Amino acid sequence: MAFLTRLTCLVAALTSSAQDGSSLWGTLRAPTLPKWISSGSYQSSITIPWGSRTAGNSNPYTQGPFTQITRRYDFNISRGMIAPDGYEKSVLLVNGQFPGPLIEANWGDYIEVTVHNNIVDGPPEGTAIHWHGFLQTRTPWEDGTPGVSQCPIAPSKSFTYKFRAELYGSSWYHSHYSAQYSGGLFGPIVVYGPTNVKYDVDLGPIMVNDWWHEDYFTTVKKVMAPGFQGRVFSDNNLINGRMNFDCSTVDAGDTAKCTNNAGLSKFKFRSGKAHRLRFVNTGSEGVERISIDNHIMTVIANDFVEIKPYDTKVVTIGVGQRVDVVVQANGDPKSAYWLRSNLTSCSTAKQPFALAAIYYDKAGEEVAPTSTPWDVPDPGTCANDDLAITEPYYPIPLPNASWTQNMDIGVYRNASGNLLWTFGGVSARVDYNDPTLLQVNNNDFQFDPEMNVINYGSNSSIRFIINNPTPSPHPMHAHGVNMYILSTGPGNYSGAPVVRSTNPMRRDVQMVQPFGHLVVQIDAVNPGIWAFHCHIAWHASAGFFSQMVFLPDQIRKYKIPASAAQTCNDWDAFTRQVAPDQIDSGL
């Protein structure tokens, strides 16, 4: 009972700054979001930035607007001491915040972010920021994948990314340097655009993630050590960077670092209004099941894809996935309800439950909700919602595949005793000093086998058959594209028919269940080198990724900005003085 009380206590023992730095996420001071940004501000306007385009009448990949507006941001990446769940640890902060600040833009705007790498001690590290789900059409050097699209940003150096918001909806940014984002380097992105369901209040991003008390690199060293048995357990689960923790469970030497009742995230519902909630799984390993006691959620978008609405009590999202829902505030105006995000039975967590409080207008803000969860048992499949009910709002028929690629998942122990993952038969590793994109741009197609580069030439649409004969689920993420999701289920793929070939589901991350299969198709229309990987941080560290080369003849014609070469010069200079401790794949 004492354990439960510590998890649900709403009287915060920590200040907001001690818990999450200068972040407002999870506090009642966090702003609600507008329907769009007008004239560079939130001022109301009758002029819709995307004009007459709607979720149903415009192809999001070919008919998006060009607003000629650039939204500019300045990011300072540094270390700091905070205690998101009461356990104090060194984390990586963006502008002193965990999670990092919101990037927002209208559909068709440009986003420009100058990243200053001030990870200069403890030890110094490179970094790169990936803008998850953005297509980067004809700007693959802005993708933020070290060893693939760029060299890392060296300590004390800066790099400016600029890319177009081609799609709209909810997403996030995160470091793509080893498993670095597991140490806190991530934040939300919202691109305002049309919607297929009306709502009154946008509560903004709700980030859920498993959380480790040890430093991310300590976990990487465990994962990459000889004899590792394949399981690392998170310590807790967070909602918008906050959760309580039972400090009686920490080692005796760490009790001074731990504070009970650190504080839970809080949200406000306006009675009778429809609220948009943007769920993002920013975790390292865990699959999350999200629900709101006594409230039905209407799912309206998966990743950057608007879908035909459907109602549910629980949504399941893997690492990197986003699900937008609309919730009618039809509860008691004097009551509060629990928002729950539970790590599923197929995740490795010591404490798998995360809670946040949703208050109605007339509810006391320090009173813990007494609501009970929906009776919807965890099915144990680790799978996303059935493809039969997730249908894109804008229909796009499946094109004919010009190539089929088998990319089975595997795991093995090498001669040194390291447990490594394979994708398509290769356990991969990047070379930070020689990014593949710059290599191909220089007409060099001699790839080291461990880079796991597959050149798809001029193929127009590629079908991937992925069999997973392992006991772990995998959130499969493809950079630079949206995937058509054609088939999922138990066992190896046996040629089952495509689910809804007239309008298959599209998204940039899809779960493949343990001992199951996934079939996707990717249109190879965006020239570049694109990572295709499991988004479990520890699996990517252990080699679970490939690099897809699309339209190499066009890559060779790119005029890549000089800033990319300068970033490599800076990185080369840094690595001549300091040898980076790249004990994993580096991705």
Secondary structure, 3 states (H helix, E strand, C coil): CHHHHHHHCCCCCCCHHHHHECCCCCCCCCCCECCCCECCEECCCCCCCCCCCCCCCCCCCCCCCCCCCEEEEEEEEEEEEECCCCECEEEEEECCECCCCCEEEECCCEEEEEEEECCCCCCCCCECEEECCCCCCCCHHHCCCECCCECCECCCCEEEEEEECCCCEEEEEEECCCCHHHHCCEEEEEEECCCCCCCCEEEEEEEEEEECCCCHHHHHHHHCCCCCCCCCCECEEEECCECCCCHHHCCHHHHHHECCCCCCEEEECCCCCEEEEEEEECCCCCCEEEEECCECEEEEEECCEEEEEEEECCEEECCCCEEEEEEECCCCCCCEEEEEEEECCCCCECCCEEEEEEECCCCCCCCCCCCCCCCCCCCCCCCCCCCCCCCECCCCCCCCCCEEEECCEEEEECCCCCEEEEECCECCCCCCCCCHHHHHHCCCCCCCHHHCEEECCCCCEEEEEEEECCCCCEEEEECCCCEEEEEEEECCCCCCCCCCCCCCEEECEEEECCCEEEEEEEECCCCEEEEEEECCHHHHHCCCEEEEEECHHHHCCCCCCHHHHHHHHHHHHHHHHCCCCCCCCCC
